[in-house]
């Protein structure tokens, strides 16, 4: 990949380890970030939904970013999650990320507020003033605000968004975004669309399942985005093998699911903070079975 930016490649939406008393285990998190770097990932995105940022105190949330930066080797990117209720809160988190040494921010629209387009534009302009590159995060399922292609193009044209993590799972949108904003970088947002959106021209993947199987996910991303037919054929084989596992990333239980898969492969996933409770046994059994099936085919690293 030429002209690689800090938000390019496989950026892991990191799970956050908790101790038995639900306090954050920063030492374990630092080890996890370093391990992801050792296993070929390009960066991490702490304080995303997978990192359970909504349940963290301000002190904890700031320390997570500092821990990620301190644990990252040279050249390993930290894309800090700065989602919040409003623009002023998000801007403060962007300032904290910049002070800590993060290389970019991953920015949701205003949370829990059905903002109109002008409000969303103001939101991103406010965060962009901090100075770190802003990668938008379109997740209308959770935020109730849809960053439609025309809105993304307007925010990019104003200089307030360098790329977008697309979580709708609709690859048709990527072609429209590329037409309206050809210089904007596309990042895959759902693990179970890496093939389709990789073919459409993605240059990054903000991904959950590298928390459990980083090398296999990195290989899959490289194959799906290289642009060669030989790689694409092999990529489709891996994609088929892993799809039953990767699609857990797009389900309501995705945090518990990915942490459980981490436990199965020998990493530390562990507990979640409420409101996320332990999975029902039938769902847990399915996740374990899907994880073990992937491991049996050699995707255990």
C-alpha positions in Angstrom: 0.0 0.0 0.0 1.5 3.4 -1.0 1.2 6.5 1.0 0.1 4.6 4.1 -1.7 6.7 6.7 -2.1 5.9 10.4 -5.7 4.8 9.8 -4.8 2.4 7.0 -4.5 -1.4 7.4 -5.9 -3.6 10.2 -6.8 -1.3 13.1 -8.1 -3.5 16.0 -11.1 -2.3 17.9 -9.6 -3.5 21.2 -11.5 -5.4 23.9 -10.8 -4.1 27.4 -9.9 -6.6 30.2 -11.5 -6.2 33.6 -10.5 -7.6 36.9 -13.0 -9.7 38.9 -14.1 -6.5 40.7 -14.8 -4.9 37.3 -11.9 -2.5 37.6 -9.8 -2.0 34.4 -6.7 -4.2 34.2 -4.4 -1.7 32.5 -1.4 -4.0 32.7 -3.3 -6.7 30.8 -4.5 -4.2 28.3 -0.9 -3.0 27.6 0.2 -6.5 27.1 -2.7 -7.1 24.7 -1.9 -4.0 22.6 1.8 -5.1 22.4 0.7 -8.6 21.4 -1.5 -7.2 18.6 1.5 -5.2 17.2 3.7 -8.3 17.4 1.1 -10.3 15.4 1.0 -8.0 12.4 -1.8 -5.6 13.1 -1.3 -1.9 12.1 -2.9 -0.2 15.0 -5.6 -0.2 17.7 -8.8 1.7 18.2 -9.3 2.0 22.0 -12.5 3.3 23.6 -14.8 2.1 20.9 -18.0 0.1 21.6 -16.0 -3.1 21.8 -13.9 -1.4 24.5 -17.1 -0.7 26.5 -16.3 3.0 26.6 -19.8 3.9 27.6 -19.2 2.2 31.0 -15.9 3.9 31.8 -15.3 6.9 34.1 -13.6 9.9 32.6 -10.4 8.9 34.5 -10.5 5.3 33.2 -11.2 6.4 29.6 -8.3 8.8 29.6 -6.0 6.1 31.1 -7.0 3.6 28.4 -5.7 5.9 25.7 -2.5 6.6 27.5 -2.0 2.9 28.1 -2.5 2.1 24.4 -0.1 4.8 23.3 2.6 3.8 25.8 2.3 0.1 24.8 2.5 0.8 21.1 5.8 0.3 19.3 7.0 2.9 16.9 4.9 3.1 13.8 1.9 1.4 15.5 -1.2 3.6 15.2 -3.6 4.5 18.0 -7.0 5.7 16.7 -8.7 7.0 19.8 -12.5 6.6 20.1 -13.9 10.0 20.9 -17.7 9.3 20.7 -19.8 11.2 23.1 -23.2 12.8 23.5 -22.1 16.1 22.0 -19.5 18.0 20.1 -17.9 19.7 23.1 -17.4 16.4 24.9 -16.0 14.7 21.8 -13.6 17.6 21.3 -12.3 17.3 24.8 -11.7 13.6 24.3 -9.9 14.5 21.0 -7.7 17.0 22.9 -6.9 14.3 25.5 -6.0 11.8 22.7 -3.7 14.4 21.1 -2.0 15.1 24.4 -1.5 11.4 25.0 0.1 10.8 21.5 -2.7 9.2 19.5 -2.4 9.4 15.8 -6.0 9.9 14.8 -9.5 9.8 16.3 -12.6 7.7 15.4 -15.6 9.9 15.7 -19.3 8.9 15.9 -22.0 11.4 15.2 -23.8 12.8 18.4 -25.0 9.9 20.5 -28.6 9.4 21.4 -29.7 12.5 19.5 -31.4 12.3 16.0 -29.2 15.2 14.7 -29.9 16.8 11.3 -27.2 17.2 8.7 -26.2 20.7 9.8 -25.8 19.5 13.4 -23.7 16.6 12.3 -21.5 18.9 10.2 -21.0 21.2 13.2 -20.1 18.2 15.3 -17.3 17.0 13.0 -16.0 20.5 12.5 -15.8 21.0 16.2 -13.7 17.9 16.7 -11.6 18.5 13.6 -10.5 21.9 15.1 -8.4 19.9 17.6 -6.0 19.0 14.9 -5.9 15.2 14.8 -7.1 13.4 11.6 -10.8 12.5 12.1 -12.1 9.1 10.8 -15.9 9.1 10.9 -17.8 6.2 12.2 -21.2 5.5 10.6 -23.3 3.2 12.9 -26.9 4.3 12.4 -28.1 1.2 14.2 -26.7 2.4 17.5 -26.5 6.2 17.1 -29.8 6.8 15.2 -27.8 9.1 12.9 -27.0 7.9 9.4 -24.0 9.3 7.8 -25.3 9.0 4.3 -22.9 9.3 1.3 -23.8 12.9 0.6 -23.3 14.0 4.2 -20.0 12.2 4.4 -18.9 13.9 1.2 -19.9 17.3 2.6 -17.9 16.8 5.8 -14.9 15.6 3.9 -15.1 18.5 1.5 -15.0 20.9 4.5 -11.7 19.2 5.6 -13.3 17.6 8.7 -13.1 13.9 7.8 -10.2 11.9 6.3 -11.9 8.5 6.2 -15.0 6.7 7.3 -15.6 3.4 9.1 -18.7 2.1 7.4 -20.8 -0.1 9.7 -24.0 -0.4 7.8 -22.8 -3.5 6.0 -24.1 -2.3 2.7 -21.3 -2.4 0.1 -23.4 -0.4 -2.3 -22.8 2.7 -0.3 -19.0 2.4 -0.8 -19.3 3.0 -4.5 -21.5 6.1 -4.0 -19.1 7.5 -1.4 -16.2 6.9 -3.8 -18.1 8.8 -6.5 -18.9 11.8 -4.3 -15.7 11.9 -2.3 -13.0 10.0 -4.3 -10.2 11.2 -1.9 -11.9 9.9 1.2 -10.6 6.7 2.7 -13.0 3.8 3.3 -12.5 1.6 6.3 -14.4 -1.6 6.7 -16.5 -1.5 9.8 -18.1 -4.9 10.0 -16.0 -8.1 10.2 -18.4 -10.0 8.0 -18.1 -7.7 5.0 -14.4 -7.6 4.6 -14.5 -9.3 1.3 -17.2 -7.2 -0.3 -15.9 -3.8 1.0 -12.3 -4.8 0.4 -13.2 -5.4 -3.3 -14.9 -2.0 -3.3 -11.7 -0.2 -2.4 -11.2 -0.2 1.4 -7.8 0.8 2.6 -8.5 0.0 6.3 -10.4 -2.4 8.5 -11.5 -1.4 12.1 -11.9 -5.0 13.2 -13.0 -6.9 16.3 -11.9 -10.4 15.7 -8.1 -9.8 15.5 -8.5 -9.6 19.3 -8.6 -13.4 19.1 -7.0 -14.4 15.7 -4.9 -11.4 14.6 -2.7 -13.1 12.0 -5.6 -14.8 10.2 -7.5 -11.5 10.1 -4.5 -9.6 8.8 -4.0 -12.2 6.1 -7.6 -12.0 5.1 -7.5 -8.2 4.8 -4.4 -8.2 2.7 -5.9 -10.8 0.3 -9.2 -9.0 0.0 -7.6 -5.6 -0.7 -4.5 -6.4 -2.9 -6.4 -6.1 -6.1 -5.1 -9.3 -7.6 -7.3 -12.2 -8.7 -5.1 -14.9 -7.2 -5.2 -13.2 -3.8 -9.0 -12.7 -4.1 -9.6 -16.4 -4.7 -7.6 -17.4 -1.6 -9.2 -14.6 0.4 -12.7 -15.9 -0.5 -11.6 -19.3 0.8 -10.6 -17.9 4.1 -13.7 -15.7 4.2 -16.0 -18.7 3.8 -14.1 -20.6 6.5 -14.3 -17.7 9.0 -17.7 -16.1 8.1 -19.8 -17.9 10.8 -17.4 -16.5 13.4 -16.9 -13.0 11.9 -20.6 -12.4 11.7 -20.8 -12.3 15.5 -19.1 -8.9 15.2 -22.3 -7.5 13.8 -24.7 -8.9 16.5 -26.0 -7.3 19.7 -23.8 -9.7 21.7 -20.6 -8.8 19.8 -18.6 -7.7 22.9 -19.3 -10.8 24.9 -18.9 -12.9 21.7 -15.4 -11.6 20.9 -14.3 -11.8 24.5 -15.5 -15.4 24.7 -13.7 -16.3 21.4 -10.5 -14.8 23.0 -11.0 -17.1 26.0 -11.4 -20.1 23.7 -8.2 -19.5 21.8 -6.2 -18.9 24.9 -6.2 -15.1 25.2 -7.8 -13.2 28.0 -11.3 -12.0 27.1 -13.1 -12.3 30.4 -16.0 -10.4 31.8 -17.9 -7.4 30.6 -19.3 -4.5 32.6 -23.0 -4.2 33.0 -25.3 -3.6 31.2 -23.6 -6.5 29.3 -24.3 -9.6 31.2 -23.0 -13.2 30.6 -24.4 -14.8 27.5 -27.2 -17.4 27.6 -25.8 -20.9 27.3 -27.2 -21.6 23.9 -25.6 -18.5 22.4 -22.3 -19.1 24.2 -22.3 -22.7 22.9 -22.7 -21.4 19.3 -19.8 -18.9 19.7 -17.6 -21.6 21.2 -18.5 -24.0 18.3 -17.8 -21.3 15.7 -14.5 -20.5 17.3 -13.4 -24.1 17.6 -14.4 -24.7 14.0 -12.2 -21.9 12.8 -9.3 -23.2 15.0 -9.7 -26.7 13.5 -9.1 -25.2 10.1 -5.9 -23.5 11.2 -7.2 -20.0 12.0 -6.0 -20.1 15.6 -3.4 -17.3 15.5 
